[in-house]
Amino acid sequence: EENPANEKRPAGNNRSINPPPETAREDTVDIGSADVKYAAYLSEVKKKILRIWKYPAAAYEKNEEGVVVIKLSIDAGGALTQITLVNSSGFDSLDSGTLDVVNAAAPFQPLPGQYELSRLHIIASFNYRMKD
């Protein structure tokens, strides 16, 4: 007996087009983490940001100080896919200055293959302090 409904269904073809969700692995880590797995990569991300990081001029002139905490998301290819303000400094100039610097530092190096991640989320703090 033939069942036309069964003949129209491709047998498992969708799996190769849309991988199951468990293959899309993500992890979250602090940029200062000493975790051996991530330390070298995080160091490179930090260096790239610090090369262009500076005190926003408007904030400096007004003696604004504070700590900005952000979460940046980097995909397997090194692209910055998202940046979120986790904790505001209380000053727009410091907050937006931080977001601008991280956006300007992107893209980053691709995630190392051994991570087997589709995305790495990094928590980073930027401490803006006037020197005495």
N, C-alpha and C positions, 0 to 999 in steps of 0.2 A: 504494500500500500504506500502511495506517495502522499506527502503532506506539503502542498505548495508553500505554506507559511514557513516551514523549516528551510526550504531551499533558498529563500530570499535572505536569510540571515547569514552574514559572513561569520565564519567560525573564529572568534577571538581576534579578528583583525584590529579592533580598536585598541588593544593593549599596546601595540607598538607605536601607535600614533600618540596616545595619551598615556604616559607611564603612570603607574599607580602612585598615589600620594606619598607612600613611604620612601620613594626614591628621591623626593624633593626634601632633603634634609637641611635643617638650619641650626645654627648655634649662636649663642649670645655670650660675649666675653668683654671684660673690662680692658681698655687699651693698655693698662699697666700690668696686666696679668703676667705672672711668672710661669704659667703653664707652658711646659716645654713644647707641647704640640703647636701652640700659637705664637710663642715669644718672638721668633724671627720675623714672621709676617707682620705682627703688630708693631714691631720696631720700625719696619719699613714704612708702614702707614703713618706712624707718628712722625718720623723724619720728614716725610713728604709734606705733612701739614705744617710742622714747625718751621720749615724753610721759608714759608710765606706768611706765617702768623705774625701779626703785629698788633699793638694796642690801637684800637680805633681812635683816630685823631679827635673826633668830637667828644668821645668819652674821656680822653686824656686831658683835654682842655678844661673839662668840667670836673676833673678829679673823681670820676666815677670808677668805683671798684666793685668787684663781685666775682662769683663763680658761675660759669655757664656749664650745664651738663647736657650733652646731646647723645642721641643714638643714631649712628650711621649704619646703613645696610649696604653691603657690597655683594654683588652677585659673583658667580663662578668666573666670569670673564674680567672682573675687576671694576665693573661699572658701579658708580654710586647710584643705587636705586631708590633710596629714601634717606631723608635726614629729618630727625624729630627733635624738637626742644623738649628735653626731659625736665629740666629745672632752670628757670629763668634767673638771671642775675638781679633782676629788678630794673635793668636799664636796657631800653630798646637798642641803643647803639652797641652795647656789648653783645647782646643776643644776636642781632643781625650781623654784626661783624664776625662772630664765630661761624654762623651758618655760611656766610659769604666765603670765608677762608677755606672751609671744608669743601664747598662746591668747587672752588678754584683749584684745589689740590687734586681733585678727581680727574681722570680715572686713576685707579690704583693697579698694582700688579694683580694678575689673575690669582684666584685662590689656588694654593697648591693642590694637586690631584689627590694626594693622600688624605686630605680633609674629607673628601667625598661629600661636600656640601654644595647646595645650590645657592646658599646665601649665608653670609656671616654678618651678624649684628654686633657692632662695637659700641660700648658705652665709653664716652670720653669727657673729661672735665677740663675746662679752661679757666685758669685762675688769673684774673686781672687784678694786679696790685700796683699801686703807685710806689715808687722807691722813695724812701725817706731822704 
